[in-house]
C-alpha cells in the first residue's frame, strides 16, 4: 500500500487552474477542465485515504474490514478495485 501511495500525485491546484484558464461563456473547455480537475482531485483523495487505511489495517492499527480486504485482494491480483 505504501508503494502505491508514493506513486499517487498531489492534488491539482484548482485556484491556479481557474486563474490560468478562467471560466468564460465563449470557451466551454475551461469549464470542463475545472470540473474534471475537481473530480480527479476527489478520486486522488479517495485513493490516498484508502491506501492509508489499508496500510494501517495491515500494520494492525485499524480493523481490516471486508471492503479493505477486497481492496487488498484486488491490488494483489492486479485488478481494478470496485
SETI-269466 format. One line per field, with one value per residue (C-alpha): residue number from 1; z, y, x. Coordinates in nm, 2 decimals. Each point is the difference from the previous one (the first is absolute). Layout:
n (NUM, ...)
w (Z, ...)
v (Y, ...)
u (X, ...)
This chain:
n (1, 2, 3, 4, 5, 6, 7, 8, 9, 10, 11, 12, 13, 14, 15, 16, 17, 18, 19, 20, 21, 22, 23, 24, 25, 26, 27, 28, 29, 30, 31, 32, 33, 34, 35, 36, 37, 38, 39, 40, 41, 42, 43, 44, 45, 46, 47, 48, 49, 50, 51, 52, 53, 54, 55, 56, 57, 58, 59, 60, 61, 62, 63, 64, 65, 66, 67, 68, 69, 70, 71, 72, 73, 74, 75, 76, 77, 78, 79, 80, 81, 82)
w (0.00, 0.08, -0.34, -0.17, 0.23, -0.11, -0.37, 0.05, -0.12, 0.21, -0.06, -0.27, 0.10, -0.10, 0.08, -0.24, -0.27, 0.04, -0.03, -0.30, -0.17, 0.11, -0.05, -0.28, -0.20, -0.33, 0.11, 0.15, 0.00, 0.31, 0.18, -0.08, 0.10, 0.34, 0.06, -0.10, 0.22, 0.30, -0.08, -0.04, 0.33, 0.17, -0.15, 0.10, 0.36, 0.02, -0.13, 0.25, 0.29, -0.10, -0.02, 0.34, 0.16, -0.16, 0.12, 0.35, -0.02, -0.12, 0.29, 0.25, 0.09, -0.15, -0.06, -0.33, -0.13, -0.29, -0.22, 0.08, -0.04, -0.35, -0.08, 0.11, -0.21, -0.31, 0.04, 0.05, -0.32, -0.19, -0.05, 0.00, 0.34, 0.00)
v (0.00, 0.24, -0.07, 0.10, 0.30, 0.13, 0.00, 0.20, 0.36, 0.30, 0.15, 0.26, 0.36, 0.11, 0.36, 0.01, -0.18, 0.25, 0.29, -0.14, -0.13, 0.23, -0.12, 0.20, -0.02, -0.01, -0.29, -0.30, -0.20, 0.20, -0.09, -0.37, 0.01, 0.15, -0.25, -0.30, 0.12, 0.02, -0.36, -0.12, 0.15, -0.18, -0.32, 0.06, 0.08, -0.32, -0.22, 0.17, -0.05, -0.36, -0.08, 0.16, -0.19, -0.33, 0.06, 0.06, -0.32, -0.21, 0.14, -0.09, 0.36, -0.02, -0.26, -0.18, 0.04, -0.21, 0.30, 0.04, -0.38, 0.02, 0.29, -0.19, -0.30, 0.21, 0.17, -0.33, -0.14, 0.32, 0.06, 0.33, 0.03, 0.03)
u (0.00, 0.29, 0.16, -0.33, -0.04, 0.34, -0.11, -0.31, 0.05, -0.11, -0.33, -0.03, 0.00, -0.36, 0.07, 0.29, -0.19, -0.29, 0.23, 0.19, -0.32, -0.28, -0.35, -0.15, -0.32, 0.19, 0.23, -0.18, 0.33, 0.11, -0.32, 0.04, 0.37, -0.08, -0.28, 0.22, 0.29, -0.24, -0.12, 0.35, 0.10, -0.29, 0.12, 0.36, -0.11, -0.21, 0.29, 0.24, -0.24, -0.06, 0.37, 0.07, -0.29, 0.12, 0.35, -0.12, -0.21, 0.29, 0.21, -0.27, -0.09, -0.35, -0.26, 0.03, -0.35, -0.15, 0.04, 0.37, 0.05, -0.16, 0.22, 0.31, -0.10, -0.06, 0.34, 0.17, -0.17, 0.08, -0.37, -0.19, -0.17, -0.37)
